[in-house]
Each structure stands twice: as C-alpha cells, then as structure tokens.
Amino acid sequence: MAKLLLVDDAAFMRMVVKDTLTKNGFTDLYEAADGLEAVEKYKEILPDLVIMDITMPNMDGLEALKKIKGEFPEAKIIMCSAMGQEAMVVEAIKSGAKDFIVKPFKPDRILKAVQQILG
C-alpha cells in the first residue's frame, strides 16, 4: 500500500483530500501543516507520493518541493494551487513536481493524478 503525505495549512483541505483517498483504498496517510513540517515528515516516513499546497506559512510549497527534490531526486510530488497561480505552477513543474491540481478540488481529479503517478 502506498504511503502518502498530505501537506496544506488548511486542515479542511487536508480532510477533503484524505476523505477522497480513504474512500478509494488509500489508508497509509500522513499530514503536515506547512513546508517545514513537510520536509521533516518526508525524511521520517519516505512517502511514495506527496500532495502539497503551494501557499503556506513558514515555508511555502515551492521551497519545500525544492528542498525535498534536492535531497530525494526520486520524490513524487503533486502541487496544489488556487486559480491565478500559473507562474508558481510553472516554477513547480520546472522544479520537479509531477503534476498539479487546481483548487477547488474535484475528487476524481485528485484520484486520477495519484493513480497516474503511482502507476
């Protein structure tokens, strides 16, 4: 079973993603509330996939993405962004993100991205 790390400063958003994944058989889920925590948790649990918000306090998703990819080049990370953050999305893809999901999420879009990346 794949290990997933969900990173978002909004507990509600983590819950939405968690619900979608749990309903579809993903049960090994971990959470982080900002980029700093995400980097620490990544090293600790070495997840198969990370779903990470771009805009967060302490360390944003782009910085966390670069730190994780710097240490773990094989890391699989899906970035989440609000509408109108195209420049950040482009930077995230250039920095190694595998995919991005635009908020508000559609559950099938989250699932499709996760399944495609985990293959």
C-alpha positions as CSV (number, residue, x, y, z in Angstrom):
1,M,0.0,0.0,0.0
2,A,1.3,3.4,-1.0
3,K,2.3,5.9,1.7
4,L,1.0,9.4,1.0
5,L,1.9,12.7,2.7
6,L,-0.8,15.5,2.5
7,V,0.5,19.0,3.1
8,D,-1.7,22.0,3.5
9,D,-2.0,24.7,6.1
10,A,-5.8,24.4,6.0
11,A,-7.0,21.4,8.0
12,F,-10.2,21.4,6.0
13,M,-8.3,20.9,2.7
14,R,-6.3,18.0,4.2
15,M,-9.6,16.4,5.3
16,V,-11.1,16.8,1.8
17,V,-8.1,15.0,0.2
18,K,-7.9,12.4,2.9
19,D,-11.6,11.6,2.6
20,T,-11.2,11.1,-1.2
21,L,-8.2,8.9,-0.9
22,T,-9.5,6.8,2.0
23,K,-12.7,6.1,0.1
24,N,-10.6,4.8,-2.7
25,G,-8.5,2.4,-0.6
26,F,-5.5,4.6,0.4
27,T,-5.1,4.2,4.1
28,D,-1.5,4.9,4.9
29,L,-1.8,8.7,5.0
30,Y,0.3,11.3,6.9
31,E,-0.3,15.0,7.3
32,A,1.8,18.2,7.5
33,A,0.6,21.8,8.0
34,D,3.4,23.7,6.3
35,G,6.6,23.3,4.2
36,L,8.9,22.9,7.1
37,E,6.9,20.1,8.6
38,A,6.6,18.5,5.2
39,V,10.4,18.3,4.7
40,E,10.8,16.8,8.2
41,K,7.9,14.3,7.7
42,Y,9.3,13.4,4.3
43,K,12.6,12.4,5.7
44,E,10.9,10.5,8.5
45,I,8.4,8.4,6.6
46,L,9.8,8.5,3.0
47,P,6.3,8.6,1.4
48,D,5.6,7.2,-2.1
49,L,3.8,10.4,-3.0
50,V,3.3,13.9,-1.6
51,I,0.3,16.2,-2.3
52,M,1.4,19.7,-1.4
53,D,-0.2,23.1,-1.4
54,I,1.9,26.0,-2.8
55,T,0.8,28.8,-0.5
56,M,1.6,28.1,3.2
57,P,3.2,29.9,6.2
58,N,6.8,29.2,7.5
59,M,7.9,27.6,4.2
60,D,5.8,27.6,1.1
61,G,5.2,24.5,-1.1
62,L,7.7,25.6,-3.8
63,E,10.6,25.9,-1.3
64,A,9.6,22.6,0.4
65,L,9.4,20.9,-3.1
66,K,13.0,22.2,-3.9
67,K,14.3,21.0,-0.6
68,I,12.8,17.5,-0.9
69,K,13.8,17.1,-4.5
70,G,17.3,18.3,-3.6
71,E,17.8,15.5,-1.1
72,F,15.5,12.9,-2.7
73,P,15.5,13.4,-6.5
74,E,13.1,10.4,-7.0
75,A,10.4,12.1,-4.8
76,K,7.0,12.2,-6.4
77,I,5.2,15.4,-5.6
78,I,1.8,16.8,-6.8
79,M,1.4,20.5,-6.2
80,C,-1.9,22.2,-5.4
81,S,-2.7,25.8,-6.3
82,A,-5.5,28.2,-6.3
83,M,-6.7,29.8,-9.6
84,G,-4.4,32.5,-10.8
85,Q,-1.1,31.0,-9.6
86,E,0.1,29.9,-13.1
87,A,3.6,31.3,-12.6
88,M,4.0,29.3,-9.4
89,V,2.7,26.2,-11.1
90,V,5.2,26.6,-14.0
91,E,8.0,27.0,-11.4
92,A,6.8,23.9,-9.5
93,I,6.9,21.8,-12.7
94,K,10.4,23.1,-13.6
95,S,11.5,22.2,-10.0
96,G,10.3,18.6,-10.4
97,A,6.7,18.4,-9.5
98,K,5.0,15.5,-11.3
99,D,1.6,17.2,-11.6
100,F,-0.6,19.9,-10.2
101,I,-4.2,20.2,-9.1
102,V,-6.1,23.4,-9.1
103,K,-8.3,24.3,-6.1
104,P,-11.2,23.8,-5.5
105,F,-10.5,20.1,-6.0
106,K,-12.7,17.7,-7.8
107,P,-12.3,14.3,-6.1
108,D,-11.9,12.4,-9.3
109,R,-9.0,14.8,-10.4
110,I,-7.1,14.0,-7.2
111,L,-7.6,10.3,-7.6
112,K,-6.6,10.3,-11.3
113,A,-3.4,12.3,-10.5
114,V,-2.5,9.9,-7.7
115,Q,-3.2,6.8,-9.7
116,Q,-1.3,8.0,-12.8
117,I,1.8,8.8,-10.7
118,L,1.8,5.7,-8.6
119,G,1.1,3.7,-11.8
